Amino acid sequence: MSVVLGIDTAGPVVGAALVGPGLERVWSERVVRGADAVLIPAIAELLEGAPQLDAVAVTIGPGAFTSLRVGVATALGFAMSHGVDVVCISSLEARASMVSGQRVLALLDARKSRVYAQTFDTLTGSTLSEAVDAALETVLPMSPFVAVGEGVKLGETLIADAGGTVAVDPGRSPALAVAKLGLQRRTDAVPPSAVALAYLRDADAQKLAERR
């Protein structure tokens, strides 16, 4: 069985996790600026004394341009230094996988009163909609459903009125879910040179929004 490092920086709480046979280490922290300054030392500590790393899993988007870039750059650095491949994970799927349900709506704050959203059936592991950058009211699935992710804070009342339930916020990064998904999809790993970020919004527009 493989040992996989999972990394997520798509939301305000960044995190990393290490999973393997009899192994589960997790770290997360809410970071406003300079995520790389805390993320890299935290990962080094997670890896200390651990078995040989077999793969790195990282969320590649959607999410904030700068935050995603930090996470992916960190993942590529550790993957290359350990000579392993990378499993690319959707930041929305990672959040959805933390909840069990036939309709799980994963949400991230996309700024400007919009969300990054996608609906999943986590009982069967299937995707029920495409990932979109849209207004919250336009992405609500058929009732009943469960909403999860940092973006739920933009419209908890709207979600409830549509017959949805907001999942309890664990207050931590979904990095453990990322690592577990990476473990399941070990055969989907690609070389670091083949990793690409998955944006739903033009990078220049995102950077302008972040400066505001």
LINPEWO-V850393 format. One record per residue. RES is the residue in one letter. PHI is phi in degrees with one decimal (none if undefined). D_LAST is the distance of its C-alpha to the last C-alpha in Angstrom with 2 decimals. Layout:
BEGIN
res:RES phi:PHI d_last:D_LAST
res:RES phi:PHI d_last:D_LAST
END
This chain:
BEGIN
res:M phi:none d_last:45.89
res:S phi:-80.5 d_last:42.74
res:V phi:-111.2 d_last:40.34
res:V phi:-125.5 d_last:36.68
res:L phi:-96.9 d_last:33.49
res:G phi:-110.5 d_last:30.52
res:I phi:-133.9 d_last:26.86
res:D phi:-138.9 d_last:23.75
res:T phi:-132.3 d_last:20.14
res:A phi:-74.9 d_last:18.59
res:G phi:-121.5 d_last:17.51
res:P phi:-68.6 d_last:16.58
res:V phi:-101.0 d_last:20.32
res:V phi:-91.4 d_last:21.55
res:G phi:-164.2 d_last:25.26
res:A phi:-145.9 d_last:28.39
res:A phi:-148.6 d_last:31.90
res:L phi:-125.8 d_last:35.28
res:V phi:-129.8 d_last:37.97
res:G phi:-179.9 d_last:41.51
res:P phi:-59.4 d_last:45.11
res:G phi:64.7 d_last:45.25
res:L phi:-130.3 d_last:41.85
res:E phi:-153.7 d_last:38.59
res:R phi:-122.4 d_last:36.12
res:V phi:-134.7 d_last:32.61
res:W phi:-139.2 d_last:29.73
res:S phi:-153.6 d_last:26.26
res:E phi:-159.2 d_last:23.69
res:R phi:-77.6 d_last:20.32
res:V phi:-128.3 d_last:18.03
res:V phi:-89.4 d_last:14.53
res:R phi:-140.0 d_last:14.65
res:G phi:67.5 d_last:17.57
res:A phi:-60.3 d_last:19.14
res:D phi:-62.9 d_last:21.66
res:A phi:-65.5 d_last:23.04
res:V phi:-102.4 d_last:24.31
res:L phi:-68.5 d_last:24.85
res:I phi:-63.4 d_last:27.34
res:P phi:-61.9 d_last:29.61
res:A phi:-65.4 d_last:29.61
res:I phi:-66.6 d_last:30.78
res:A phi:-57.9 d_last:33.38
res:E phi:-69.5 d_last:34.72
res:L phi:-60.5 d_last:34.90
res:L phi:-80.9 d_last:36.92
res:E phi:-61.7 d_last:39.27
res:G phi:75.2 d_last:42.77
res:A phi:-86.1 d_last:41.76
res:P phi:-63.1 d_last:43.73
res:Q phi:-56.2 d_last:42.89
res:L phi:-73.3 d_last:39.60
res:D phi:-107.0 d_last:40.22
res:A phi:-166.4 d_last:36.75
res:V phi:-119.2 d_last:33.03
res:A phi:-110.4 d_last:31.06
res:V phi:-146.3 d_last:27.29
res:T phi:-78.1 d_last:24.74
res:I phi:-108.1 d_last:23.42
res:G phi:131.6 d_last:21.04
res:P phi:-74.1 d_last:19.52
res:G phi:161.5 d_last:16.45
res:A phi:-68.4 d_last:13.23
res:F phi:-51.9 d_last:13.89
res:T phi:-64.4 d_last:13.72
res:S phi:-63.8 d_last:15.60
res:L phi:-61.7 d_last:18.20
res:R phi:-61.4 d_last:18.83
res:V phi:-62.9 d_last:19.69
res:G phi:-64.4 d_last:22.04
res:V phi:-68.2 d_last:23.76
res:A phi:-61.8 d_last:24.22
res:T phi:-65.4 d_last:25.75
res:A phi:-61.0 d_last:27.94
res:L phi:-65.0 d_last:29.17
res:G phi:-61.5 d_last:30.00
res:F phi:-70.2 d_last:32.13
res:A phi:-62.7 d_last:33.67
res:M phi:-69.4 d_last:34.81
res:S phi:-69.1 d_last:36.09
res:H phi:-99.6 d_last:38.13
res:G phi:67.1 d_last:39.20
res:V phi:-124.1 d_last:38.06
res:D phi:-91.7 d_last:36.28
res:V phi:-121.8 d_last:33.05
res:V phi:-101.9 d_last:32.77
res:C phi:-89.3 d_last:29.59
res:I phi:-123.6 d_last:28.50
res:S phi:-69.4 d_last:26.12
res:S phi:-65.7 d_last:23.56
res:L phi:-75.8 d_last:24.40
res:E phi:-64.1 d_last:28.11
res:A phi:-59.5 d_last:27.92
res:R phi:-70.5 d_last:26.58
res:A phi:-62.5 d_last:29.10
res:S phi:-68.3 d_last:31.91
res:M phi:-81.8 d_last:31.59
res:V phi:-126.3 d_last:32.99
res:S phi:-101.4 d_last:36.34
res:G phi:-179.9 d_last:36.58
res:Q phi:-75.2 d_last:37.52
res:R phi:-135.9 d_last:34.14
res:V phi:-118.8 d_last:31.16
res:L phi:-95.7 d_last:27.69
res:A phi:-94.3 d_last:25.12
res:L phi:-132.6 d_last:21.50
res:L phi:-128.5 d_last:18.18
res:D phi:-70.7 d_last:14.81
res:A phi:-101.7 d_last:13.16
res:R phi:68.7 d_last:10.14
res:K phi:53.6 d_last:10.27
res:S phi:60.1 d_last:13.64
res:R phi:-123.0 d_last:15.15
res:V phi:-131.7 d_last:17.08
res:Y phi:-91.8 d_last:18.76
res:A phi:-142.8 d_last:22.36
res:Q phi:-161.7 d_last:25.94
res:T phi:-109.5 d_last:29.28
res:F phi:-130.8 d_last:32.05
res:D phi:-103.7 d_last:35.64
res:T phi:-80.3 d_last:35.75
res:L phi:-75.5 d_last:39.47
res:T phi:-106.7 d_last:40.32
res:G phi:75.3 d_last:37.35
res:S phi:-105.4 d_last:36.55
res:T phi:-98.5 d_last:33.43
res:L phi:-102.3 d_last:33.45
res:S phi:-154.0 d_last:30.45
res:E phi:-81.9 d_last:28.14
res:A phi:-72.0 d_last:24.65
res:V phi:-136.3 d_last:22.19
res:D phi:-112.4 d_last:18.58
res:A phi:-154.4 d_last:19.26
res:A phi:-71.2 d_last:19.24
res:L phi:-55.1 d_last:21.08
res:E phi:-63.9 d_last:24.00
res:T phi:-92.3 d_last:24.88
res:V phi:-115.6 d_last:25.39
res:L phi:-69.3 d_last:27.64
res:P phi:-80.1 d_last:30.99
res:M phi:-63.2 d_last:34.45
res:S phi:-74.5 d_last:35.44
res:P phi:-86.1 d_last:36.08
res:F phi:-152.4 d_last:33.22
res:V phi:-116.2 d_last:31.32
res:A phi:-106.2 d_last:27.51
res:V phi:-141.6 d_last:26.12
res:G phi:110.9 d_last:22.90
res:E phi:-60.5 d_last:19.71
res:G phi:-70.7 d_last:18.70
res:V phi:-63.7 d_last:21.69
res:K phi:-67.3 d_last:19.89
res:L phi:-78.1 d_last:18.13
res:G phi:-167.8 d_last:21.59
res:E phi:-61.8 d_last:24.60
res:T phi:-67.1 d_last:26.49
res:L phi:-59.9 d_last:25.95
res:I phi:-64.1 d_last:27.22
res:A phi:-63.8 d_last:30.19
res:D phi:-64.4 d_last:31.09
res:A phi:-89.3 d_last:31.28
res:G phi:88.9 d_last:33.73
res:G phi:-96.9 d_last:31.52
res:T phi:-119.2 d_last:31.60
res:V phi:-88.0 d_last:28.72
res:A phi:-65.3 d_last:29.80
res:V phi:-62.9 d_last:29.95
res:D phi:-72.0 d_last:26.96
res:P phi:-73.7 d_last:28.67
res:G phi:72.5 d_last:25.94
res:R phi:-136.4 d_last:26.18
res:S phi:-69.2 d_last:24.98
res:P phi:-81.3 d_last:26.94
res:A phi:-58.0 d_last:28.02
res:L phi:-64.1 d_last:31.64
res:A phi:-63.5 d_last:31.46
res:V phi:-62.9 d_last:30.08
res:A phi:-63.1 d_last:33.00
res:K phi:-68.4 d_last:35.51
res:L phi:-64.8 d_last:34.34
res:G phi:-62.9 d_last:34.60
res:L phi:-65.2 d_last:38.10
res:Q phi:-66.1 d_last:39.10
res:R phi:-110.5 d_last:37.86
res:R phi:-51.2 d_last:39.12
res:T phi:-72.3 d_last:40.93
res:D phi:-91.0 d_last:37.70
res:A phi:-62.2 d_last:36.41
res:V phi:-125.0 d_last:35.57
res:P phi:-62.2 d_last:35.59
res:P phi:-51.4 d_last:32.37
res:S phi:-67.7 d_last:32.39
res:A phi:-96.9 d_last:32.16
res:V phi:-77.8 d_last:29.00
res:A phi:-135.6 d_last:26.05
res:L phi:-71.8 d_last:22.67
res:A phi:-111.3 d_last:22.49
res:Y phi:-92.0 d_last:19.22
res:L phi:-108.3 d_last:18.96
res:R phi:-131.7 d_last:15.90
res:D phi:-53.7 d_last:15.72
res:A phi:-58.3 d_last:14.39
res:D phi:-64.7 d_last:12.67
res:A phi:-65.7 d_last:10.84
res:Q phi:-65.0 d_last:9.99
res:K phi:-64.2 d_last:8.77
res:L phi:-63.9 d_last:6.51
res:A phi:-62.7 d_last:5.22
res:E phi:-67.8 d_last:5.32
res:R phi:-65.8 d_last:3.80
res:R phi:-78.9 d_last:0.00
END
